[in-house]
Amino acid sequence: MNLAEIIAAIEQAMQSATPGPWYGRGPKGSESFGGGCVATTTTYQDKDFKAIADIRSHSSDISLDQADANREYIAACNPENIAALISAYKSMQSKVVAHGLDE
């Protein structure tokens, strides 16, 4: 895949993704097995809480620290942040082309 195809695939996937922002949530209790989750709210008690991804370290060979790092990475890669990056890239690319620097 070239960069244009990657961006198009990400933009397509973002259309049906749960809107951000997303937050990394630490373990709720023993059922989380240590990794927590990525959710749409900052607390489990929020009435709008929606889990985006369950991050568990018990069912894989990753450590609790790695599960925590993965949780924060997934939360940071929410649709709003990725859309902002794509928009900035496209804007910069337009400026490069306008100045004839795209060779």
C-alpha positions in Angstrom: 0.0 0.0 0.0 1.2 3.5 -0.7 0.6 6.4 1.6 -2.6 7.6 -0.2 -4.1 4.1 0.1 -3.2 3.9 3.8 -4.8 7.2 4.4 -7.9 6.3 2.5 -8.2 3.0 4.4 -7.9 4.8 7.7 -10.4 7.5 6.7 -12.9 4.7 5.7 -12.4 2.9 9.0 -12.8 6.1 11.0 -16.3 6.7 9.5 -17.7 3.8 11.6 -15.5 4.0 14.6 -16.8 5.2 18.0 -16.1 8.9 18.1 -13.4 10.2 20.4 -12.1 11.3 22.6 -11.0 8.0 24.0 -9.4 7.5 27.4 -7.2 4.8 28.9 -8.8 3.4 32.0 -7.0 1.4 34.5 -8.3 -1.9 35.9 -11.9 -1.7 37.1 -11.7 -4.8 39.2 -10.6 -8.4 39.2 -12.5 -9.1 35.9 -10.2 -6.8 34.0 -7.2 -9.0 34.8 -4.9 -6.0 35.1 -5.0 -4.3 31.7 -8.0 -2.0 32.0 -9.7 -0.7 28.9 -10.0 2.1 26.4 -13.3 3.9 26.9 -15.3 7.0 25.9 -15.3 8.5 29.4 -12.7 9.1 32.2 -14.6 7.0 34.8 -16.4 3.7 34.8 -19.3 5.3 36.7 -20.1 7.8 33.9 -23.5 7.1 32.4 -22.0 7.5 28.9 -19.2 4.9 29.5 -18.5 2.8 26.5 -15.6 0.4 26.4 -13.7 0.6 23.1 -11.2 -2.1 23.7 -10.5 -4.5 26.6 -6.8 -4.7 27.4 -6.1 -7.8 29.3 -2.7 -9.2 30.2 -3.8 -12.6 31.5 -4.7 -14.1 28.1 -1.4 -13.3 26.4 2.3 -13.3 26.9 2.4 -9.5 27.5 3.2 -8.0 30.9 0.9 -5.8 32.9 3.2 -2.8 32.0 2.9 -3.7 28.3 -0.9 -4.0 28.6 -0.9 -0.5 30.2 1.3 0.9 27.5 -0.9 -0.7 24.8 -4.0 0.8 26.4 -2.6 4.3 26.4 -1.4 3.9 22.8 -4.8 2.8 21.5 -6.5 5.7 23.4 -4.1 8.2 21.8 -4.9 6.8 18.3 -8.6 7.8 18.6 -10.5 8.9 15.4 -10.3 12.7 16.3 -6.5 12.5 16.8 -5.9 10.5 13.6 -8.2 12.9 11.6 -6.2 15.8 12.9 -2.9 14.2 11.8 -4.3 13.3 8.3 -5.6 16.9 7.9 -2.2 18.4 8.9 -0.5 16.0 6.5 -2.8 16.9 3.6 -2.4 20.6 4.3 1.4 20.3 4.4 1.4 18.2 1.2 -0.7 20.8 -0.6 1.9 23.5 0.4 4.7 21.3 -0.8 3.1 20.8 -4.1 2.2 24.5 -4.4 5.8 25.4 -3.9 7.0 22.8 -6.4 8.9 20.8 -3.7 7.2 17.5 -4.4 10.0 15.9 -6.4 
